[in-house]
Amino acid sequence: MPFPLTAIPALIFFTLCYAALCVASPFGACRKCRGFGFATTTDRKGRPKRGKHCRRCDGTGIRIRLGRHLYNRAARIHRDGTH
């Protein structure tokens, strides 16, 4: 089955929206700690408490988005190749 022609403009639209998101907000919440910077655990009474320091984001709670990471890599390669 061929690729539907209506999907091409939708794909371009979503790509441009994601690129705009990466420009406006290059960092997103860490997926492991959900932006807290630490894991949440509960004490014996069931109340939430601060857990271990998140190793994936190093406790910052943020991560660089994939699109921004790819842009930074391409810009670095271009800069190193032209200078």
C-alpha atoms as an extended CHARMM CRD file, in Angstrom:
* protein
*
        83  EXT
         1         1  MET       CA              0.0000000000        0.0000000000        0.0000000000  PROA      1               0.0000000000
         2         2  PRO       CA              1.5180000000        3.3610000000       -1.0110000000  PROA      2               0.0000000000
         3         3  PHE       CA              2.1290000000        6.1660000000        1.4420000000  PROA      3               0.0000000000
         4         4  PRO       CA             -0.9830000000        8.3940000000        1.5290000000  PROA      4               0.0000000000
         5         5  LEU       CA             -0.4500000000       11.8840000000        0.1520000000  PROA      5               0.0000000000
         6         6  THR       CA             -2.3510000000       13.4610000000        3.0550000000  PROA      6               0.0000000000
         7         7  ALA       CA              0.2350000000       12.1570000000        5.4980000000  PROA      7               0.0000000000
         8         8  ILE       CA              3.0910000000       14.1520000000        3.9590000000  PROA      8               0.0000000000
         9         9  PRO       CA              1.7890000000       17.6250000000        4.9630000000  PROA      9               0.0000000000
        10        10  ALA       CA              0.9130000000       16.2900000000        8.4150000000  PROA      10              0.0000000000
        11        11  LEU       CA              4.4220000000       14.8850000000        8.8280000000  PROA      11              0.0000000000
        12        12  ILE       CA              5.9510000000       18.1950000000        7.7380000000  PROA      12              0.0000000000
        13        13  PHE       CA              3.6660000000       20.0780000000       10.1500000000  PROA      13              0.0000000000
        14        14  PHE       CA              4.6220000000       17.9050000000       13.1340000000  PROA      14              0.0000000000
        15        15  THR       CA              8.3150000000       18.1340000000       12.2380000000  PROA      15              0.0000000000
        16        16  LEU       CA              8.1730000000       21.9330000000       12.1230000000  PROA      16              0.0000000000
        17        17  CYS       CA              6.2510000000       22.0530000000       15.4100000000  PROA      17              0.0000000000
        18        18  TYR       CA              8.8590000000       19.8430000000       17.0930000000  PROA      18              0.0000000000
        19        19  ALA       CA             11.6630000000       22.0100000000       15.6870000000  PROA      19              0.0000000000
        20        20  ALA       CA              9.9510000000       25.1080000000       17.0950000000  PROA      20              0.0000000000
        21        21  LEU       CA              9.5970000000       23.3640000000       20.4640000000  PROA      21              0.0000000000
        22        22  CYS       CA             13.3070000000       22.4980000000       20.4780000000  PROA      22              0.0000000000
        23        23  VAL       CA             14.1800000000       26.1310000000       19.7350000000  PROA      23              0.0000000000
        24        24  ALA       CA             11.8060000000       27.5780000000       22.3390000000  PROA      24              0.0000000000
        25        25  SER       CA             12.4920000000       25.0210000000       25.0580000000  PROA      25              0.0000000000
        26        26  PRO       CA             15.6390000000       22.9530000000       24.4220000000  PROA      26              0.0000000000
        27        27  PHE       CA             15.3460000000       21.0900000000       27.7320000000  PROA      27              0.0000000000
        28        28  GLY       CA             12.5710000000       18.7700000000       28.9020000000  PROA      28              0.0000000000
        29        29  ALA       CA             11.8430000000       16.9680000000       32.1410000000  PROA      29              0.0000000000
        30        30  CYS       CA             13.9630000000       13.9100000000       32.9200000000  PROA      30              0.0000000000
        31        31  ARG       CA             12.0250000000       10.7540000000       32.0930000000  PROA      31              0.0000000000
        32        32  LYS       CA             13.4040000000        8.7500000000       34.9790000000  PROA      32              0.0000000000
        33        33  CYS       CA             12.7000000000       11.1500000000       37.8600000000  PROA      33              0.0000000000
        34        34  ARG       CA              9.9210000000       13.0940000000       36.0560000000  PROA      34              0.0000000000
        35        35  GLY       CA             11.7390000000       16.3830000000       36.6410000000  PROA      35              0.0000000000
        36        36  PHE       CA             12.1810000000       16.0940000000       40.4090000000  PROA      36              0.0000000000
        37        37  GLY       CA             15.9110000000       15.3320000000       40.3570000000  PROA      37              0.0000000000
        38        38  PHE       CA             15.4320000000       12.4480000000       42.7500000000  PROA      38              0.0000000000
        39        39  ALA       CA             13.3810000000        9.3000000000       43.0470000000  PROA      39              0.0000000000
        40        40  THR       CA             10.3490000000        9.4760000000       45.3040000000  PROA      40              0.0000000000
        41        41  THR       CA              9.7990000000        6.7520000000       47.8310000000  PROA      41              0.0000000000
        42        42  THR       CA              7.4010000000        6.3200000000       50.7210000000  PROA      42              0.0000000000
        43        43  ASP       CA              8.0920000000        5.9490000000       54.4020000000  PROA      43              0.0000000000
        44        44  ARG       CA              6.4980000000        3.2880000000       56.5960000000  PROA      44              0.0000000000
        45        45  LYS       CA              3.3520000000        5.3610000000       57.0440000000  PROA      45              0.0000000000
        46        46  GLY       CA              2.9010000000        5.7050000000       53.2720000000  PROA      46              0.0000000000
        47        47  ARG       CA              3.8830000000        9.3680000000       53.0670000000  PROA      47              0.0000000000
        48        48  PRO       CA              6.0810000000       10.3640000000       50.1310000000  PROA      48              0.0000000000
        49        49  LYS       CA              9.6660000000       11.2750000000       50.8980000000  PROA      49              0.0000000000
        50        50  ARG       CA             12.7700000000       12.2020000000       48.9880000000  PROA      50              0.0000000000
        51        51  GLY       CA             14.6380000000        9.2120000000       47.6150000000  PROA      51              0.0000000000
        52        52  LYS       CA             17.9530000000        8.7360000000       45.8710000000  PROA      52              0.0000000000
        53        53  HSD       CA             19.6620000000       11.3220000000       43.6960000000  PROA      53              0.0000000000
        54        54  CYS       CA             18.8120000000       10.7320000000       39.9910000000  PROA      54              0.0000000000
        55        55  ARG       CA             21.8790000000        9.4750000000       38.1170000000  PROA      55              0.0000000000
        56        56  ARG       CA             20.4800000000       10.0500000000       34.6240000000  PROA      56              0.0000000000
        57        57  CYS       CA             20.0380000000       13.8350000000       34.9800000000  PROA      57              0.0000000000
        58        58  ASP       CA             22.5640000000       14.2730000000       37.8280000000  PROA      58              0.0000000000
        59        59  GLY       CA             19.8590000000       15.7260000000       40.0550000000  PROA      59              0.0000000000
        60        60  THR       CA             18.9560000000       18.6440000000       37.7960000000  PROA      60              0.0000000000
        61        61  GLY       CA             15.6120000000       17.2020000000       36.6970000000  PROA      61              0.0000000000
        62        62  ILE       CA             16.1390000000       18.2680000000       33.0840000000  PROA      62              0.0000000000
        63        63  ARG       CA             17.4340000000       16.6050000000       29.9350000000  PROA      63              0.0000000000
        64        64  ILE       CA             18.2550000000       17.9190000000       26.4820000000  PROA      64              0.0000000000
        65        65  ARG       CA             15.6600000000       17.1020000000       23.8370000000  PROA      65              0.0000000000
        66        66  LEU       CA             16.6510000000       14.7540000000       21.0270000000  PROA      66              0.0000000000
        67        67  GLY       CA             16.0740000000       17.3480000000       18.2980000000  PROA      67              0.0000000000
        68        68  ARG       CA             18.1900000000       19.9290000000       20.1090000000  PROA      68              0.0000000000
        69        69  HSD       CA             20.9330000000       17.3550000000       20.6760000000  PROA      69              0.0000000000
        70        70  LEU       CA             20.9950000000       16.5420000000       16.9530000000  PROA      70              0.0000000000
        71        71  TYR       CA             21.0660000000       20.2520000000       16.0700000000  PROA      71              0.0000000000
        72        72  ASN       CA             23.9620000000       20.8760000000       18.4840000000  PROA      72              0.0000000000
        73        73  ARG       CA             25.8860000000       17.9390000000       17.0040000000  PROA      73              0.0000000000
        74        74  ALA       CA             25.3400000000       19.1450000000       13.4090000000  PROA      74              0.0000000000
        75        75  ALA       CA             26.3120000000       22.7190000000       14.3310000000  PROA      75              0.0000000000
        76        76  ARG       CA             29.4910000000       21.4680000000       16.0590000000  PROA      76              0.0000000000
        77        77  ILE       CA             30.4780000000       19.3730000000       13.0310000000  PROA      77              0.0000000000
        78        78  HSD       CA             29.8450000000       22.3010000000       10.6870000000  PROA      78              0.0000000000
        79        79  ARG       CA             31.7820000000       24.7290000000       12.9190000000  PROA      79              0.0000000000
        80        80  ASP       CA             34.7470000000       22.3450000000       13.2350000000  PROA      80              0.0000000000
        81        81  GLY       CA             34.7860000000       21.7550000000        9.4870000000  PROA      81              0.0000000000
        82        82  THR       CA             34.7300000000       25.4240000000        8.4740000000  PROA      82              0.0000000000
        83        83  HSD       CA             37.2720000000       26.8230000000       10.9320000000  PROA      83              0.0000000000
